[in-house]
Amino acid sequence: MSALPFSKISAPLNALLAVVGLMAVAALTTPDIAPRSRLALEVLLTGIWAIYVLQLIGTLNRQRVSGSRDGMPGIVIDVLAVFVPLSAFLLADTRDQSLYCAVWLLKPLRGSAFFSLLGKVLAKEARNLIGVTSVFGIILFAAAFAGYLIERDVQPDKFGSIPLAMWWAVVTLSTTGYGDAFPQSFAGRVLSGLVMMCGIGIFALWAGILATGFFEELRRRDFVRNWQMVAAVPLFQKLGPGALVEIVRALRPRIVPAGSVICRKGDAGDEMFFIVEGSVDIATPKPVELGPGAFFGEMALISGEPRSATVSAATEVSLLSLHSADFQLLSSSSPEIADIIRKTALERRSAISKT
Ligand code: CMP
């Protein structure tokens, strides 16, 4: 049997297999599990392992045939997913063998766009994150130091040394509050309150840095993708760099499956579309097909009248849409392009009135 179909296991299926496998591992740690259930879970783990073997063979095969498509981390994860449980089966204590399948936790990372995004954000924000983490460390040590000085005589078992007081400081700074260690003196309680407030501030800073990092990275990706799409529309090649940046920000990408209606005759229309890839059918009395580089939907946008025809996707079509407010922006930054669009709208209107 060819291993290739298994090599293309998608990230969600990888995650599902890993979750099922890890639940089986967790169930196997239950002390009073019945022997038949144990056997069934072990067969399940062996089945998942066999799928991972085929996936590894497929990955290596694809690597050999078509060059490097899976990055190095993907291959390392595939190798670990097979060889760590295999080595455990051969070498580890019987009771612990299945625990080594925990390496499958890495599988969902493989090919997942989210984790690569997270990696980029962490790398980009590393300096700020390290800065806030340093502040966390400083406050943690200072809190443990102060807690030790204030409470050491009152509660020597909980605050008798700085390492002991450090546990209280972590729990308080993270505002977890297990309740196993807390100051009894008035000064100690004031200190606790201050440490908690610092903790809230530090976590807010961490969250803020990460949220901004994600937002900027996603915006950058959108910009790069839009830029490539805009470059595929000849009309925009007339734009200067400033106007190009504006239009890239204003356009919204959209993929429409074949056969779907994009706009219907008689509807109100406040956006127009540029075709990047694929083609659309315009249901005029004499049907027209428009392909890459063409635009449609400009008539309703300019005149404010209802759509003159129904437009549907002849093939899967990749579009960039422009809203009326952004069309005004385009008109002022690049009157030449706006004139072309207006002229085309007039020509199309006179073609409709002739039929
Ligand atoms: P609108 O009227 O907003 O919505 C339907 C669109 O179909 C219309 O804008 C034009 O962009 C397009 N359209 C209408 N008639 C023609 C035509 N004869 N040739 C090409 N496109 C057309």
Boltz pocket constraint, residues with backbone or C-beta under 6 A from the ligand:
constraints:
  - pocket:
      binder: B
      contacts: [[A, 263], [A, 269], [A, 271], [A, 282], [A, 284], [A, 286], [A, 288], [A, 295], [A, 296], [A, 297], [A, 298], [A, 299], [A, 300], [A, 301], [A, 305], [A, 306], [A, 307], [A, 308], [A, 309], [A, 310], [A, 311], [A, 348], [A, 351], [A, 352]]
      max_distance: 6.0
